[in-house]
Amino acid sequence: MDRDPDARWLARVMHVAFFLLLGASLARFLLRHPWEDRSPWIVALSGALASLYLLGPVLGTRATPRRIAWLCTVVAVWMVLVVLAPSFAWCAVPLFYTGLRTLPPRAALGLVTLLTVFVVTAQVQLSHGGFDPNLVIAPPAVAAIATAVFVHAERQAERQRALIEDLIRTRRELAATERREGTLAERQRLSMEIHDTLAQGLSSQQMLLQAADRTWDSDPATARRHVRTAESIADRNLAEARRFVHDLAPADLAEGGGLEEALRGLATRESGAGLEVRCHVDGTPDRPLPDRVQSALLRIAQGALANVREHAGATSAALTLTYLDDQVVLDVADDGRGFDPDRSPSSEGVRGHGLPAMRVRAQQLGGTLTIESTPGEGTVLSAAIPLEVRP
């Protein structure tokens, strides 16, 4: 509720209305009643009520024991004021809203009923002209309308929140389904490619070498021809294997822009839907990074940002690529909810799917992956790859 700008605006309006009504009630009493014995009590209780009401925003809006005790004190002081001076009865209207916003439904309705009874009693005392049906009917009608409008608005807001959560959940499920379908389609494509090229070539090589072995003594010329044909097939298979490796490289790097350009493009694509991603490069490399280092760092950045978007609840993240003398370091920092790195990812249910793969990618190149995180304080993931990587 506190994060809703409309709710904050309505709370400010109610605060202003309360102090206006309190000031008008005090002015009416002092104008209609010359200074008398009860006047100091009225002025003191008015000041106390104003001071108490100012404490409301400090205590928040949830029905905590302190908030409920504060509300009971405010209502008690107001009731004493109404008994001493019925002019203060209409200060109950902002108290209706405060009670409905703070208390559970049944308790809030009980408070509204109590306030309404005091308002009706006070209006009857002020009438001095006999019974007036409007004085008995109007306050309950106003209270009923205010309560109905508030409850309707709360239920509408709850339905909207549920709808938004359902849409977000559906979008995540749809994205996960699309990723699974894409993964399966890519696996099928690769299996067909491997079957039609590498597997067929290896099968041909096996048959040719077996034929060469059978004719090696009786027909050396034919055996050598089989061996040369098998060698030619092996060359083609090697070329196909290299093509597979190239095709499996990240598309951003395959376009020839380099790691820095790929990281900036990744930051631009991941920004949006409440998350802002920035990219910063510190230093310059003495020589171009090997393709496998660039590929590993880009994959680590992609996995880290995927975890940030899916699990961290962050509003901003930063990619920092730093070139040092003997290593290159990629830092991915976010301002999300954080987690405990020492606990098992499977038990936490967060950030557990991509971290092992990122760690393996770094270790395969002789590097390290470190994670610094505390619940509620965000996360920093750091991947350091030595420039002289193992072959």
Secondary structure, DSSP 8 states (H G I E B T S, - for coil): -TT-HHHHHHHHHHHHHHHHHHHHHHHHHHHHS-S-TTHHHHHHHHHHHHHHHHTGGGG-SS--HHHHHHHHHHHHHHHHHHHH-GGGGGGHHHHHHHHHHHS-HHHHHHHHHHHHHHHHHHHHHHH-SS--HHHHHHHHHHHHHHHHHHHHHHHHHHHHHHHHHHHHHHHHHHHHHHHHHHHHHHHHHHHHHHIIIIIHHHHHHHHHHHHHHHHTTT-HHHHHHHHHHHHHHHHHHHHHHHHHHHHHS-HHHHTT-HHHHHHHHHHHHH-BTTBEEEEEEES--SS---HHHHHHHHHHHHHHHHHIIIII--SEEEEEEEE-SSEEEEEEEE-S----TTS-HHHHTSS-SSHHHHHHHHHHTT-EEEEEE-TTS-EEEEEEEESS---
